[in-house]
Amino acid sequence: MSRKLAKPSYDQALQILRSQSFDVTPFNGVANGMLVSRHGVGAVLIPGQSKEEPTAFAIHPGILVRGEVARLVDRGYQKFIKSSQYELPATASQLQAIHTFSEEVKSLLGDVSLYNESIGTTSDLYQYDRLKGREAAQPAAARPWELTGGH
């Protein structure tokens, strides 16, 4: 029978990350947020709401662009790094850096590693150009069972 291991508290998690050569600094954009970064990749951690999850991501891992953690956007044909000012095509080395960073942080914090996340980088947002706006273009479905006009 497997036993559950106790996850480190928020302060312990930050100390563990510091001991593993991660840069941990306060982040002004999120209340109680700490920017955890290494090798050009970062994420913002906040205290969790329960003992089961003492630490949570306020901003998921992404490439650091001018001090901002950029989102990873998937457009179907390519992934992009999107910040508030820039949108750049993601390179293979950037995707690998995000994936490695995510796996290291999750393992140090005692989080579960999911299969789909362990085989590759998952995006924050999926925007396929062929599907964009399609949901608004469809008319309401006809209701043949309702009586109309003179019946």
N, C-alpha and C positions, 0 to 999 in steps of 0.2 A: 504494500500500500504506500502510495506517495504521500509525503508530508508537504504542507505549504510552508514555504520559507517566508519569514517576516521581511517585508519591504522596508528599506530605510526611510526614516522621516525626511521631510523636506530639507532641513538643515544638514542632516547626515548625507543626503543625496548630493547636495552641493559640495560638501567636503570630499566625498568620494570622487566627484568629477574633477575637482581641483587637484586631487592627488594623482589623477590619471592624465595630467597635463592639458586639461580643458581650461579655457579662459572663462571665468565666471564674473560678470559685472552686472550692476543694476541696469534695468531697462526702463526708460522713462515712459514709453508708450503704453505700458500695462501696469496696473496697480499690483504691487508686490512681485512684479516680474523680474526674473534674472535671465540675462542673455548668456547662454552657454555656447561657446564657439571653439572651433579648432580647424585649421587648414582652410579657411575661407568659407566654412559652412557653420550655420548657427541655428539655434532654436531658443524660444523663450519659455521658461518653466515657471509655474506658479504653484503655490500650495494646493493640494487636492482637498476635496470636500469630505473625505472619509478615511478611516484607517486602512481600508483595503486599497485605496489609491491615494497615498500621501502626497504624490507629486503628479502634476498634469502639464500637458503642453498648452500654453496659451497661443503660441504660434509654432506650427510644425516645422521640422527641419527644412532649411532651404539655403541657397547661396547668399552670402552677404554682399549686398550692393550698396556702397556708401553708408554703411552702418545700419542698413535695413535688411531684414530677412525677407528675401524675395520668395514669392510663391512659384510652385511648379505647375504650369498649365499644359494640359494635353489637348491638342487640337486634332487628334486622329492621325495625322500624317507626320507630326513632329511635336516634341515637347519644347516649351518655352519657359524662360526665367522671367517672371513679371514682378517688377517693383512698382512703386507709385509713380516713378518718373520714366522707367525704361522697360522695354520688352525685347529680350534677346533670345535667339535660338540656343537651346541647351546643348552643350557638347557632351560627348561620352564621358570625358573625365569629370565633368561637373555632376552628371548623374551618378557616377560611381562614388564620388565624394559624398554626395547626399545619402546614398544607400549605406555606405560604410559608417558614416556619422550616426545615422538612425539606429543601425544595429548595435553599435558600441554603447550609445546612450541607453537604449532599452535594456541591454544586458546588464549594465552597471546599476540601473534603477530597479531591476528585478521584474520588468514588464514581460508580458507574454510576446513571443515572436510568432507572428502569424505566417502561414505558408505563402500566401500571395505577396506579402511584404518581403519575405526572405529570398524570393527568386528574382526580385527586381525592384526598381524604384516606382513607388506609387505616386500619383499626382494629387495635388490639392483640389484641382478643378478640371473638369472635362468639358471642352467646348468644341464639338464637332461642327464644322462649317456647313455640312449638308443638312444638319438637324436644327441649326439656329433659326428660331422664329417659326418653325413648322407647327408647333403646338397652338399658336394663335391663329393660324391660317385655316384651320379645319372648322367648318360650320357645325352648328349643333345638330345632333342626330335627329332624324325624323321619327315621329311617334305615330305609326299607322293605326294604332288601336284607339287613338283619341278622335272624337267626332269633330268635324269642321263644318262651318257654314250651315247649310240647309239640312243636314241629316239629323 
